Amino acid sequence: MQLNRRSFLKFSGGAIAGSVLGVGLKAAEAEARPLAIQYARETTTICPYCAVGCGLIVHARGGEVINIEGDPDHPINRGTLCSKGASIYQLRHNEKRITVPMYRARGAKEWKVVSWDWALDQIADRIKATRDATFMEKNTRGQVVNRTDAIASVGSAALDNEECYLLQKLLRSWGLVYIEHQARI
C-alpha cells in the first residue's frame, strides 16, 4: 500500500475520530452504571495498623463491608493510604483469616479449634498462675514494690486514649511493670 500525504491525513483523521468516539461511548457507558457503593451506609474510622491515625471511609450494605477507602476530609492522610492501609479490606474479606481460637498443646504438631470460653479461661488461669508464682512484695533492699517481672504487655496503637487509660489501670493492678504501647515496635 502506497501512503501519500492525502491518504495519510484521511487515515489518521479517521483513526482519531474513531478513538474519540470510542472514548465518548466508554464514558457514557461508565456513567450509566450505578456505583458499587450506592445506597451503602458510610462510616468514618481510623486505620488500625500504626500510630499515625489515618482516616478511612467504610461502606457497608446489609451489615456487610463492601468498600474501604481513604478519607479525603481527614487532616492526617487527606485520602491517601500506605500499602498496609490500602489492603485493610482484606482484614474482613480473606478466606485464609482465622476467625476462631485455636490451640496447640505442648509438643503437639497440629492446631485444634477450641471454644472462646475455653481459650479465655486458659488465658486468665495462666496469667493468675504466673502472677502468683512470680509476685514480689518487696525487692532485695526491702522496699515495697508489689510487682511481677514475669509478664509483659505490648499494646496496639489503634487504641484510643480512653482505652489506653483503662488498659494501663488493669495491667498496673496486676503488678505489671513492662508495659509497652505501639503497634510497630
C-alpha positions as CSV (number, residue, x, y, z in Angstrom):
1,M,0.0,0.0,0.0
2,Q,1.3,3.4,-1.1
3,L,0.8,6.1,1.5
4,N,0.8,9.6,0.2
5,R,0.1,12.8,2.1
6,R,-3.6,12.8,1.3
7,S,-4.2,9.2,2.3
8,F,-2.1,9.6,5.4
9,L,-4.3,12.5,6.6
10,K,-7.5,10.6,5.8
11,F,-6.3,7.5,7.6
12,S,-5.0,9.4,10.7
13,G,-8.1,11.6,10.8
14,G,-10.3,8.6,10.7
15,A,-8.3,6.9,13.5
16,I,-8.5,10.0,15.7
17,A,-12.3,10.4,15.1
18,G,-12.8,6.7,15.9
19,S,-10.8,6.8,19.1
20,V,-12.6,9.9,20.3
21,L,-16.0,8.4,19.6
22,G,-14.9,5.2,21.4
23,V,-13.8,7.1,24.5
24,G,-17.0,9.0,24.5
25,L,-19.0,5.8,24.3
26,K,-17.0,4.3,27.2
27,A,-17.5,7.4,29.3
28,A,-21.3,7.3,28.7
29,E,-21.4,3.6,29.5
30,A,-19.5,4.2,32.8
31,E,-21.9,7.0,33.8
32,A,-24.9,4.8,33.1
33,R,-23.7,2.0,35.6
34,P,-24.7,2.5,39.2
35,L,-21.9,3.0,41.7
36,A,-20.9,-0.1,43.7
37,I,-21.3,1.9,46.9
38,Q,-24.7,3.3,46.0
39,Y,-27.2,3.0,48.9
40,A,-24.4,1.9,51.2
41,R,-24.1,3.2,54.7
42,E,-20.9,5.3,55.1
43,T,-18.9,5.3,58.4
44,T,-15.6,7.0,59.2
45,T,-13.0,5.4,61.3
46,I,-9.2,5.2,61.7
47,C,-6.7,2.7,60.3
48,P,-5.7,0.1,63.0
49,Y,-2.1,-0.5,61.7
50,C,0.1,2.2,63.2
51,A,0.1,5.3,65.4
52,V,-0.4,7.8,62.5
53,G,-4.2,7.5,62.7
54,C,-5.1,7.8,59.0
55,G,-8.8,8.3,58.3
56,L,-10.9,5.7,56.5
57,I,-14.3,5.6,55.0
58,V,-16.1,2.3,55.3
59,H,-19.1,1.5,53.1
60,A,-21.5,-1.3,54.3
61,R,-24.7,-2.6,52.9
62,G,-26.8,-5.2,54.7
63,G,-24.3,-5.5,57.6
64,E,-21.5,-6.4,55.1
65,V,-18.5,-4.3,54.4
66,I,-18.3,-3.6,50.6
67,N,-15.6,-1.0,50.4
68,I,-12.9,0.8,52.4
69,E,-11.0,3.8,51.2
70,G,-9.0,6.8,52.5
71,D,-11.0,9.7,53.8
72,P,-10.2,12.8,51.7
73,D,-11.6,15.1,54.5
74,H,-9.3,13.6,57.2
75,P,-6.5,16.1,58.2
76,I,-3.8,13.5,58.6
77,N,-3.9,11.5,55.4
78,R,-6.2,13.5,53.2
79,G,-7.5,10.4,51.4
80,T,-4.1,8.7,50.8
81,L,-3.2,5.3,52.4
82,C,0.0,3.4,52.8
83,S,0.2,-0.1,51.4
84,K,-1.0,-1.7,54.7
85,G,-3.9,0.8,54.9
86,A,-4.8,0.2,51.3
87,S,-5.1,-3.5,51.9
88,I,-7.3,-3.2,55.0
89,Y,-10.4,-4.5,53.2
90,Q,-8.6,-7.9,53.4
91,L,-8.9,-7.9,57.2
92,R,-12.5,-8.7,56.8
93,H,-12.7,-10.4,53.4
94,N,-10.0,-13.1,53.4
95,E,-10.8,-16.8,53.2
96,K,-7.5,-17.6,55.0
97,R,-8.3,-15.4,58.0
98,I,-8.7,-17.4,61.2
99,T,-11.9,-16.4,63.0
100,V,-12.0,-18.9,65.8
101,P,-9.5,-19.5,68.7
102,M,-7.0,-22.3,68.1
103,Y,-4.7,-24.1,70.5
104,R,-1.6,-26.3,70.0
105,A,-0.7,-28.3,73.1
106,R,2.9,-28.5,74.2
107,G,4.7,-31.0,71.9
108,A,1.8,-31.3,69.5
109,K,2.2,-30.7,65.8
110,E,-1.3,-29.8,64.9
111,W,-3.6,-26.9,66.0
112,K,-7.1,-27.6,67.1
113,V,-10.1,-25.4,67.2
114,V,-11.3,-24.6,70.8
115,S,-14.2,-22.5,72.2
116,W,-13.9,-18.9,73.1
117,D,-14.8,-19.7,76.7
118,W,-12.1,-22.3,77.0
119,A,-9.5,-20.0,75.4
120,L,-10.3,-17.1,77.7
121,D,-10.4,-19.3,80.8
122,Q,-6.9,-20.7,79.9
123,I,-5.5,-17.2,79.4
124,A,-7.0,-16.0,82.7
125,D,-5.7,-19.1,84.6
126,R,-2.2,-18.8,83.2
127,I,-2.0,-15.1,83.9
128,K,-3.1,-15.7,87.5
129,A,-0.8,-18.7,88.0
130,T,2.2,-16.8,86.6
131,R,1.4,-13.7,88.7
132,D,1.0,-15.7,91.8
133,A,4.3,-17.7,91.2
134,T,6.4,-14.6,90.5
135,F,4.8,-11.8,92.5
136,M,7.3,-9.7,94.6
137,E,6.0,-7.7,97.5
138,K,9.5,-6.4,98.4
139,N,12.7,-6.1,96.5
140,T,16.1,-7.2,97.7
141,R,16.6,-3.9,99.6
142,G,13.3,-4.5,101.5
143,Q,11.4,-1.8,99.6
144,V,7.7,-2.5,98.9
145,V,7.3,-2.9,95.1
146,N,4.2,-5.2,94.6
147,R,5.0,-6.3,91.1
148,T,5.7,-9.2,88.8
149,D,8.6,-9.2,86.2
150,A,7.3,-12.4,84.5
151,I,4.6,-10.8,82.4
152,A,4.8,-8.1,79.9
153,S,2.2,-6.3,77.7
154,V,2.6,-5.0,74.2
155,G,-0.4,-2.8,73.2
156,S,-1.8,-1.6,69.9
157,A,-1.6,2.0,68.6
158,A,-5.2,1.5,67.4
159,L,-6.5,2.1,70.9
160,D,-7.8,5.5,71.7
161,N,-6.8,7.4,74.9
162,E,-9.6,6.1,77.0
163,E,-8.9,2.5,76.1
164,C,-5.2,3.0,76.8
165,Y,-6.1,4.5,80.2
166,L,-8.3,1.6,81.2
167,L,-5.7,-1.0,79.9
168,Q,-3.0,0.7,81.9
169,K,-5.1,0.6,85.1
170,L,-5.9,-3.1,84.5
171,L,-2.2,-4.1,83.9
172,R,-0.9,-2.0,86.8
173,S,-3.4,-3.6,89.1
174,W,-1.9,-7.0,88.2
175,G,1.5,-5.7,89.1
176,L,2.9,-5.5,85.6
177,V,6.0,-3.3,85.1
178,Y,6.8,-3.9,81.5
179,I,4.0,-2.3,79.5
180,E,4.6,-1.0,76.0
181,H,2.1,0.7,73.7
182,Q,2.9,0.9,70.0
183,A,1.9,-1.2,67.0
184,R,5.2,-1.1,65.2
185,I,7.9,-1.7,67.8
